[in-house]
Amino acid sequence: MLAIAQPHIRKVALRYLTTAATTLRPGTVELRADSLITFAEYLADQHPAVHSLTQLTRAHIEDFLAYNHVRPWRGRVARPQPVSAAASKRTIIDLRCFFDDLALWGLGRPRTRAVAVPQRHPQPRQATATGACSRRRPGTDGRYH
């Protein structure tokens, strides 16, 4: 993953791929890694000020979509012609899975104080209009009242 120049993006991508490897086949993980490297290389070349996923905008993604459709082959199959439609679509699907999974898993977001350090004293419960606690509690007989 050293191919990803942006340290924050590299860290999130590595954590994502490590987690995804628990349920995906090794070949699928390799393809996802290649797609993430392609995206990171594009960002490094076209948007060098982007160092973190939190800096991404819709414009960055839309620009990548246009670039990805006509980008040249890279890696061991590098040649000076646009990638196939299948390779282009696979990269987009891999990135979509990456961003969807990050959103579901909460990866890539800066931690807030509440997540990083739990509060010592919980907030008081909200009272209802009748003054009773909003949470039901069991009575002495074990039934909820």
Contacts in CASP RR format, 6 or more apart in sequence:
PFRMAT RR
TARGET T0000
AUTHOR 0000-0000-0000
METHOD contacts of the structure
MODEL  1
MLAIAQPHIRKVALRYLTTAATTLRPGTVELRADSLITFAEYLADQHPAV
HSLTQLTRAHIEDFLAYNHVRPWRGRVARPQPVSAAASKRTIIDLRCFFD
DLALWGLGRPRTRAVAVPQRHPQPRQATATGACSRRRPGTDGRYH
1 10 0 8 1.000
1 13 0 8 1.000
1 14 0 8 1.000
1 17 0 8 1.000
1 33 0 8 1.000
1 37 0 8 1.000
2 10 0 8 1.000
3 37 0 8 1.000
3 40 0 8 1.000
3 41 0 8 1.000
4 10 0 8 1.000
4 13 0 8 1.000
4 36 0 8 1.000
4 37 0 8 1.000
4 40 0 8 1.000
5 40 0 8 1.000
5 41 0 8 1.000
5 44 0 8 1.000
6 40 0 8 1.000
6 43 0 8 1.000
6 44 0 8 1.000
6 50 0 8 1.000
6 51 0 8 1.000
6 52 0 8 1.000
7 51 0 8 1.000
8 51 0 8 1.000
8 52 0 8 1.000
8 53 0 8 1.000
9 40 0 8 1.000
9 43 0 8 1.000
9 51 0 8 1.000
9 52 0 8 1.000
9 53 0 8 1.000
10 40 0 8 1.000
12 53 0 8 1.000
12 102 0 8 1.000
12 107 0 8 1.000
12 108 0 8 1.000
13 33 0 8 1.000
13 36 0 8 1.000
13 40 0 8 1.000
13 98 0 8 1.000
15 107 0 8 1.000
16 36 0 8 1.000
16 98 0 8 1.000
16 101 0 8 1.000
16 102 0 8 1.000
16 107 0 8 1.000
17 29 0 8 1.000
17 32 0 8 1.000
17 33 0 8 1.000
17 36 0 8 1.000
19 101 0 8 1.000
19 105 0 8 1.000
19 107 0 8 1.000
20 28 0 8 1.000
20 29 0 8 1.000
20 32 0 8 1.000
20 101 0 8 1.000
21 29 0 8 1.000
24 32 0 8 1.000
31 90 0 8 1.000
31 94 0 8 1.000
32 94 0 8 1.000
32 97 0 8 1.000
32 98 0 8 1.000
34 91 0 8 1.000
34 94 0 8 1.000
35 90 0 8 1.000
35 91 0 8 1.000
35 94 0 8 1.000
35 95 0 8 1.000
35 98 0 8 1.000
36 94 0 8 1.000
36 95 0 8 1.000
36 98 0 8 1.000
38 68 0 8 1.000
38 71 0 8 1.000
38 74 0 8 1.000
38 91 0 8 1.000
39 64 0 8 1.000
39 91 0 8 1.000
39 95 0 8 1.000
41 74 0 8 1.000
42 64 0 8 1.000
42 67 0 8 1.000
42 68 0 8 1.000
42 71 0 8 1.000
43 50 0 8 1.000
43 60 0 8 1.000
43 64 0 8 1.000
46 63 0 8 1.000
46 67 0 8 1.000
47 60 0 8 1.000
47 63 0 8 1.000
49 55 0 8 1.000
50 56 0 8 1.000
50 60 0 8 1.000
53 102 0 8 1.000
53 108 0 8 1.000
54 108 0 8 1.000
54 109 0 8 1.000
54 110 0 8 1.000
64 95 0 8 1.000
65 92 0 8 1.000
68 83 0 8 1.000
68 88 0 8 1.000
68 91 0 8 1.000
68 92 0 8 1.000
69 82 0 8 1.000
69 88 0 8 1.000
70 82 0 8 1.000
71 82 0 8 1.000
71 83 0 8 1.000
71 88 0 8 1.000
72 78 0 8 1.000
72 79 0 8 1.000
72 80 0 8 1.000
72 81 0 8 1.000
72 82 0 8 1.000
72 83 0 8 1.000
73 79 0 8 1.000
73 81 0 8 1.000
73 83 0 8 1.000
73 87 0 8 1.000
82 88 0 8 1.000
83 91 0 8 1.000
101 107 0 8 1.000
102 108 0 8 1.000
102 109 0 8 1.000
125 133 0 8 1.000
125 134 0 8 1.000
125 135 0 8 1.000
126 134 0 8 1.000
127 133 0 8 1.000
127 134 0 8 1.000
128 134 0 8 1.000
136 144 0 8 1.000
136 145 0 8 1.000
137 144 0 8 1.000
137 145 0 8 1.000
138 144 0 8 1.000
138 145 0 8 1.000
139 145 0 8 1.000
END
